[in-house]
């Protein structure tokens, strides 16, 4: 009996270790793309992280979220004009589907492959999603049962942006907030009833980014042609700063470092740094050295690390810039597009062609730590690291779980 008890304790300890941390929303708990995880990078046998499992979740560019022992993402299946989107819950241990919920949605392949864009958000045992056409759903995370459903376009008259809604829902207290309309929209998270609405115009494509300044909380909404700071409780506008991108593609989430916010976008636009408080903002600098199309940069200790280049730019590079000045500190020697996350002083860079490159988040210079080819096909989905496992997804819906902890330690 003693042996059985010890075995049970060991099993529970193992499971708790695997589920010990959550990644409940796009770019992590605080929306920065930086994980608090340490000691996650180990030696890879044969120079390649072990593939733990592979699953097919449907076409698209949604990232993943993990909470309470489940992984969630969105995928598209079916015909171009008669397909379905699915919210999929997966067991992160073995990659097996736990449940899925499907609803009609077009592929919407407007100048690109199409498929899902937004990422599920987890809160209090519920999963919240927003489709390209404006279908807002709240489901039971354990069973997939629909708790409430709203269509923001048909019910509220919100204009659908050209490439569809793409931001993930953001939870603030009893509100679920979307980048929809002129400067955001909020529903009551338990019932789906209207909370506040800023206007019915077209939105940008980013996810609302939380910040705190002068002891007050705010949300940065990357709108059609401005970044707008709002009070998350009421939707009241605090300030706005103009930012116009060709084709109105404001998509890379703003980066907040203290009282400095970095905006960046592609199509040759560039980046700027603004200093803000609770009532206003002023521009510190503006240049074209960082043109991040969709992947938001990573802000760490006064520096910003991001991909300078559009989605198909053959000259795109990873760059480090000073947040206060916009000055380029270093750039990668090779040209690659890609997506980013970070943990323990390291950048996790998955290139658009599926190569995993680990680089030190160090302004003293470009320092590569590890490199391996881990996936195939176009990759625009932000990778997620949790408990020594890295989740990487390509457009066709191949979701890979990689053991990057391996054995030993790598500094």
C-alpha positions as semicolon CSV with decimal commas, in nm:
position;residue;x (nm);y (nm);z (nm)
1;X;0,000;0,000;0,000
2;X;0,289;0,235;0,084
3;X;0,440;0,174;-0,261
4;X;0,103;0,247;-0,426
5;X;0,069;0,573;-0,229
6;X;0,419;0,685;-0,323
7;X;0,350;0,596;-0,686
8;X;0,027;0,796;-0,679
9;X;0,203;1,095;-0,524
10;X;0,473;1,077;-0,792
11;X;0,209;1,065;-1,066
12;X;0,021;1,362;-0,923
13;X;0,349;1,552;-0,886
14;X;0,433;1,479;-1,249
15;X;0,092;1,594;-1,369
16;X;0,108;1,908;-1,154
17;X;0,451;1,983;-1,299
18;X;0,311;1,954;-1,650
19;X;0,007;2,169;-1,571
20;X;0,182;2,394;-1,317
21;X;0,160;2,706;-1,533
22;X;-0,100;2,839;-1,772
23;X;-0,086;3,033;-2,098
24;X;-0,451;3,145;-2,099
25;X;-0,445;3,413;-2,369
26;X;-0,262;3,523;-2,682
27;X;0,101;3,613;-2,598
28;X;0,065;3,486;-2,243
29;X;-0,095;3,596;-1,916
30;X;0,015;3,961;-1,948
31;X;0,008;3,984;-2,329
32;X;0,384;4,047;-2,364
33;X;0,492;3,723;-2,530
34;X;0,743;3,673;-2,246
35;X;0,715;3,360;-2,032
36;X;0,832;3,342;-1,669
37;X;0,955;2,987;-1,729
38;X;1,321;2,916;-1,648
39;X;1,552;2,626;-1,723
40;X;1,346;2,526;-2,025
41;X;1,627;2,476;-2,278
42;X;1,828;2,156;-2,261
43;X;2,052;1,954;-2,489
44;X;1,873;1,805;-2,789
45;X;1,980;1,449;-2,876
46;X;2,118;1,457;-3,229
47;X;2,074;1,835;-3,233
48;X;1,697;1,805;-3,276
49;X;1,421;1,858;-3,017
50;X;1,210;1,543;-2,982
51;X;0,864;1,556;-3,135
52;X;0,628;1,445;-2,859
53;X;0,318;1,441;-3,079
54;X;0,158;1,590;-3,390
55;X;-0,210;1,676;-3,440
56;X;-0,412;1,824;-3,724
57;X;-0,635;2,105;-3,603
58;X;-0,756;2,256;-3,933
59;X;-0,628;2,536;-4,153
60;X;-0,541;2,880;-4,027
61;X;-0,302;3,095;-3,829
62;X;-0,447;3,085;-3,477
63;X;-0,199;3,034;-3,195
64;X;-0,270;2,808;-2,895
65;X;-0,364;2,863;-2,533
66;X;-0,325;2,619;-2,243
67;X;-0,502;2,608;-1,908
68;X;-0,634;2,352;-1,661
69;X;-0,479;2,059;-1,845
70;X;-0,614;2,142;-2,190
71;X;-0,480;2,305;-2,503
72;X;-0,712;2,513;-2,724
73;X;-0,690;2,645;-3,078
74;X;-0,905;2,722;-3,384
75;X;-0,898;2,562;-3,729
76;X;-1,090;2,566;-4,056
77;X;-1,215;2,271;-4,259
78;X;-1,433;2,223;-4,562
79;X;-1,501;2,398;-4,888
80;X;-1,391;2,750;-4,972
81;X;-1,742;2,898;-4,946
82;X;-1,913;2,634;-4,737
83;X;-1,663;2,543;-4,470
84;X;-1,660;2,537;-4,093
85;X;-1,441;2,673;-3,819
86;X;-1,382;2,456;-3,514
87;X;-1,275;2,533;-3,160
88;X;-1,061;2,234;-3,063
89;X;-0,964;2,116;-2,715
90;X;-0,663;1,883;-2,702
91;X;-0,490;1,680;-2,432
92;X;-0,140;1,836;-2,416
93;X;0,014;1,511;-2,295
94;X;-0,066;1,302;-2,604
95;X;-0,220;1,538;-2,860
96;X;-0,557;1,359;-2,859
97;X;-0,872;1,562;-2,918
98;X;-1,095;1,601;-2,611
99;X;-1,379;1,788;-2,784
100;X;-1,450;2,028;-3,067
101;X;-1,725;2,274;-3,150
102;X;-1,790;2,372;-3,513
103;X;-1,990;2,645;-3,683
104;X;-2,023;2,773;-4,044
105;X;-1,745;3,011;-4,152
106;X;-1,586;3,087;-4,489
107;X;-1,219;3,023;-4,563
108;X;-1,183;3,396;-4,650
109;X;-0,864;3,347;-4,851
110;X;-0,832;3,714;-4,944
111;X;-0,484;3,743;-5,107
112;X;-0,354;3,464;-4,881
113;X;-0,442;3,110;-4,779
114;X;-0,717;3,207;-4,535
115;X;-0,846;3,010;-4,239
116;X;-0,873;3,110;-3,874
117;X;-0,690;3,413;-3,735
118;X;-0,781;3,475;-3,371
119;X;-0,669;3,273;-3,068
120;X;-0,894;3,136;-2,790
121;X;-0,885;3,299;-2,445
122;X;-0,932;3,099;-2,122
123;X;-1,084;3,231;-1,801
124;X;-1,261;3,065;-1,509
125;X;-1,325;2,734;-1,684
126;X;-1,458;2,904;-1,996
127;X;-1,311;2,954;-2,342
128;X;-1,383;3,270;-2,542
129;X;-1,331;3,308;-2,918
130;X;-1,402;3,551;-3,201
131;X;-1,428;3,440;-3,564
132;X;-1,336;3,640;-3,872
133;X;-1,701;3,721;-3,943
134;X;-1,766;3,836;-3,587
135;X;-1,911;3,527;-3,416
136;X;-1,826;3,566;-3,046
137;X;-1,855;3,245;-2,847
138;X;-1,826;3,145;-2,483
139;X;-1,797;2,772;-2,417
140;X;-1,745;2,546;-2,119
141;X;-1,374;2,460;-2,134
142;X;-1,431;2,112;-1,999
143;X;-1,711;1,998;-2,228
144;X;-1,729;2,240;-2,524
145;X;-2,092;2,323;-2,442
146;X;-2,196;2,666;-2,570
147;X;-2,278;2,903;-2,284
148;X;-2,357;3,202;-2,503
149;X;-2,310;3,321;-2,861
150;X;-2,326;3,666;-3,023
151;X;-2,271;3,786;-3,380
152;X;-2,106;4,127;-3,350
153;X;-2,167;4,212;-3,716
154;X;-2,532;4,114;-3,759
155;X;-2,656;4,190;-3,407
156;X;-2,462;4,507;-3,331
157;X;-2,389;4,638;-3,680
158;X;-2,011;4,632;-3,631
159;X;-1,824;4,659;-3,962
160;X;-1,608;4,359;-4,048
161;X;-1,252;4,468;-4,139
162;X;-1,120;4,367;-4,481
163;X;-0,936;4,056;-4,356
164;X;-1,189;3,973;-4,086
165;X;-1,158;4,008;-3,710
166;X;-0,822;3,873;-3,595
167;X;-0,758;3,979;-3,236
168;X;-0,812;3,748;-2,941
169;X;-1,070;3,829;-2,671
170;X;-0,930;3,999;-2,360
171;X;-1,072;3,942;-2,012
172;X;-1,088;4,230;-1,764
173;X;-1,286;4,166;-1,447
174;X;-1,641;4,083;-1,551
175;X;-1,588;4,199;-1,911
176;X;-1,468;4,026;-2,227
177;X;-1,324;4,289;-2,461
178;X;-1,269;4,264;-2,836
179;X;-1,081;4,472;-3,092
180;X;-1,402;4,540;-3,282
181;X;-1,559;4,867;-3,386
182;X;-1,386;5,204;-3,371
183;X;-1,200;5,149;-3,042
184;X;-1,310;4,822;-2,888
185;X;-1,626;4,655;-2,766
186;X;-1,709;4,479;-2,439
187;X;-1,964;4,217;-2,338
188;X;-2,046;4,078;-1,997
189;X;-1,830;3,766;-1,981
190;X;-2,086;3,548;-1,800
191;X;-2,393;3,634;-2,012
192;X;-2,268;3,790;-2,337
193;X;-2,489;4,095;-2,281
194;X;-2,374;4,436;-2,406
195;X;-2,137;4,621;-2,170
196;X;-1,993;4,906;-2,381
197;X;-1,930;4,986;-2,746
198;X;-1,705;5,256;-2,895
199;X;-1,855;5,277;-3,243
200;X;-1,944;5,059;-3,540
201;X;-1,655;5,134;-3,777
202;X;-1,387;4,896;-3,897
203;X;-1,120;4,786;-3,649
204;X;-0,753;4,697;-3,660
205;X;-0,632;4,338;-3,624
206;X;-0,442;4,324;-3,295
207;X;-0,543;4,194;-2,953
208;X;-0,617;4,448;-2,675
209;X;-0,298;4,502;-2,471
210;X;-0,326;4,582;-2,098
211;X;-0,111;4,848;-1,932
212;X;-0,094;5,035;-1,604
213;X;0,012;5,397;-1,561
214;X;-0,031;5,647;-1,277
215;X;-0,196;5,372;-1,075
216;X;-0,469;5,322;-1,334
217;X;-0,536;5,032;-1,570
218;X;-0,589;5,078;-1,939
219;X;-0,609;4,889;-2,266
220;X;-0,426;4,973;-2,587
221;X;-0,650;4,903;-2,887
222;X;-0,468;4,902;-3,222
223;X;-0,743;5,052;-3,435
224;X;-0,778;5,113;-3,805
225;X;-0,557;5,424;-3,813
226;X;-0,477;5,496;-3,447
227;X;-0,373;5,329;-3,127
228;X;-0,643;5,415;-2,875
229;X;-0,605;5,386;-2,498
230;X;-0,933;5,309;-2,323
231;X;-1,066;5,245;-1,974
232;X;-1,144;4,870;-1,980
233;X;-1,437;4,910;-1,740
234;X;-1,627;5,175;-1,932
235;X;-1,466;5,200;-2,277
236;X;-1,398;5,568;-2,217
237;X;-1,120;5,691;-2,442
238;X;-0,814;5,811;-2,251
239;X;-0,605;5,921;-2,550
240;X;-0,517;5,823;-2,904
241;X;-0,213;5,845;-3,129
242;X;-0,229;5,833;-3,511
243;X;-0,075;5,534;-3,687
244;X;-0,165;5,469;-4,049
245;X;-0,045;5,167;-4,246
246;X;-0,099;5,092;-4,613
247;X;-0,417;4,889;-4,664
248;X;-0,508;4,976;-4,301
249;X;-0,325;4,671;-4,165
250;X;-0,248;4,761;-3,804
251;X;-0,194;4,405;-3,682
252;X;0,114;4,367;-3,457
253;X;0,013;4,423;-3,094
254;X;0,163;4,735;-2,932
255;X;0,456;4,669;-2,696
256;X;0,447;4,835;-2,355
257;X;0,764;4,897;-2,152
258;X;0,679;5,113;-1,851
259;X;0,542;5,440;-1,984
260;X;0,674;5,378;-2,336
261;X;0,472;5,209;-2,610
262;X;0,615;5,080;-2,937
263;X;0,396;5,068;-3,248
264;X;0,507;4,889;-3,562
265;X;0,355;4,768;-3,889
266;X;0,456;4,638;-4,229
267;X;0,416;4,750;-4,590
268;X;0,719;4,976;-4,547
269;X;0,562;5,174;-4,262
270;X;0,811;5,123;-3,977
271;X;0,786;5,189;-3,605
272;X;0,755;5,464;-3,347
273;X;0,798;5,505;-2,975
274;X;0,548;5,706;-2,772
275;X;0,560;5,811;-2,410
276;X;0,221;5,812;-2,240
277;X;0,038;5,876;-1,917
278;X;-0,325;5,842;-1,812
279;X;-0,441;6,135;-2,022
280;X;-0,213;6,171;-2,324
281;X;0,084;6,058;-2,531
282;X;0,372;6,216;-2,721
283;X;0,589;6,072;-2,993
284;X;0,953;6,011;-2,899
285;X;1,080;5,881;-3,231
286;X;0,968;5,737;-3,563
287;X;1,165;5,549;-3,831
288;X;1,154;5,257;-4,074
289;X;1,405;5,024;-3,907
290;X;1,140;4,783;-3,768
291;X;0,849;4,694;-3,996
292;X;0,670;4,409;-3,821
293;X;0,380;4,300;-4,035
294;X;0,175;4,081;-3,800
295;X;0,409;3,938;-3,537
296;X;0,434;4,173;-3,240
297;X;0,787;4,239;-3,113
298;X;0,912;4,134;-2,769
299;X;1,001;4,401;-2,513
300;X;1,269;4,313;-2,253
301;X;1,461;4,552;-2,025
302;X;1,438;4,864;-2,235
303;X;1,493;4,692;-2,569
304;X;1,258;4,559;-2,834
305;X;1,325;4,248;-3,041
306;X;1,124;4,211;-3,359
307;X;1,110;4,094;-3,718
308;X;1,178;4,375;-3,965
309;X;0,993;4,270;-4,277
310;X;0,659;4,177;-4,425
311;X;0,523;3,823;-4,438
312;X;0,695;3,731;-4,763
313;X;0,995;3,966;-4,741
314;X;1,313;3,785;-4,848
315;X;1,520;4,051;-4,670
316;X;1,341;4,029;-4,334
317;X;1,567;4,013;-4,027
318;X;1,545;3,982;-3,652
319;X;1,648;4,313;-3,494
320;X;1,715;4,456;-3,150
321;X;1,633;4,825;-3,104
322;X;1,642;5,066;-2,812
323;X;1,288;5,137;-2,698
324;X;1,369;5,494;-2,591
325;X;1,540;5,602;-2,916
326;X;1,450;5,358;-3,194
327;X;1,821;5,303;-3,259
328;X;1,917;4,963;-3,408
329;X;2,150;4,781;-3,168
330;X;2,199;4,465;-3,377
331;X;2,037;4,257;-3,648
332;X;2,054;3,888;-3,737
333;X;2,318;3,791;-3,997
334;X;2,065;3,586;-4,194
335;X;1,744;3,704;-4,354
336;X;1,432;3,521;-4,235
337;X;1,073;3,609;-4,152
338;X;0,917;3,443;-3,852
339;X;0,729;3,450;-3,525
340;X;0,854;3,508;-3,171
341;X;0,811;3,435;-2,805
342;X;1,064;3,456;-2,521
343;X;1,160;3,302;-2,188
344;X;1,451;3,314;-1,943
345;X;1,647;3,574;-2,137
346;X;1,614;3,392;-2,468
347;X;1,416;3,460;-2,784
348;X;1,236;3,167;-2,944
349;X;1,227;3,244;-3,315
350;X;1,042;3,010;-3,549
351;X;1,105;3,119;-3,906
352;X;0,837;3,128;-4,174
353;X;0,986;2,805;-4,311
354;X;0,979;2,618;-3,981
355;X;1,333;2,655;-3,849
356;X;1,363;2,698;-3,473
357;X;1,635;2,943;-3,371
358;X;1,707;3,027;-3,006
359;X;1,882;3,362;-2,961
360;X;1,990;3,541;-2,644
361;X;1,778;3,846;-2,565
362;X;2,093;4,048;-2,509
363;X;2,157;4,396;-2,651
364;X;2,533;4,333;-2,652
365;X;2,502;4,141;-2,980
366;X;2,334;3,865;-3,179
367;X;2,415;3,540;-2,998
368;X;2,264;3,221;-3,132
369;X;2,220;2,939;-2,880
370;X;2,050;2,661;-3,078
371;X;1,902;2,589;-3,419
372;X;1,698;2,305;-3,573
373;X;1,451;2,246;-3,854
374;X;1,130;2,150;-3,674
375;X;0,838;2,208;-3,912
376;X;0,738;2,250;-4,277
377;X;0,499;2,480;-4,456
378;X;0,410;2,845;-4,394
379;X;0,423;2,947;-4,029
380;X;0,267;3,272;-3,909
381;X;0,127;3,141;-3,578
382;X;0,300;3,264;-3,263
383;X;0,477;2,971;-3,087
384;X;0,398;2,889;-2,725
385;X;0,638;2,752;-2,462
386;X;0,501;2,579;-2,154
387;X;0,676;2,339;-1,917
388;X;0,964;2,260;-2,147
389;X;0,740;2,195;-2,445
390;X;0,714;2,420;-2,749
391;X;0,396;2,426;-2,959
392;X;0,445;2,516;-3,326
393;X;0,175;2,528;-3,594
394;X;0,176;2,573;-3,972
395;X;-0,100;2,708;-4,194
396;X;-0,229;2,364;-4,297
397;X;-0,309;2,289;-3,934
398;X;-0,020;2,062;-3,835
399;X;0,033;2,134;-3,466
400;X;0,361;2,003;-3,324
401;X;0,453;1,950;-2,960
402;X;0,832;1,958;-2,918
403;X;1,037;1,864;-2,614
404;X;1,287;2,152;-2,600
405;X;1,396;2,079;-2,244
406;X;1,566;1,758;-2,352
407;X;1,845;1,674;-2,110
408;X;2,111;1,876;-1,934
409;X;2,122;2,253;-1,939
410;X;2,213;2,511;-2,198
411;X;2,308;2,861;-2,088
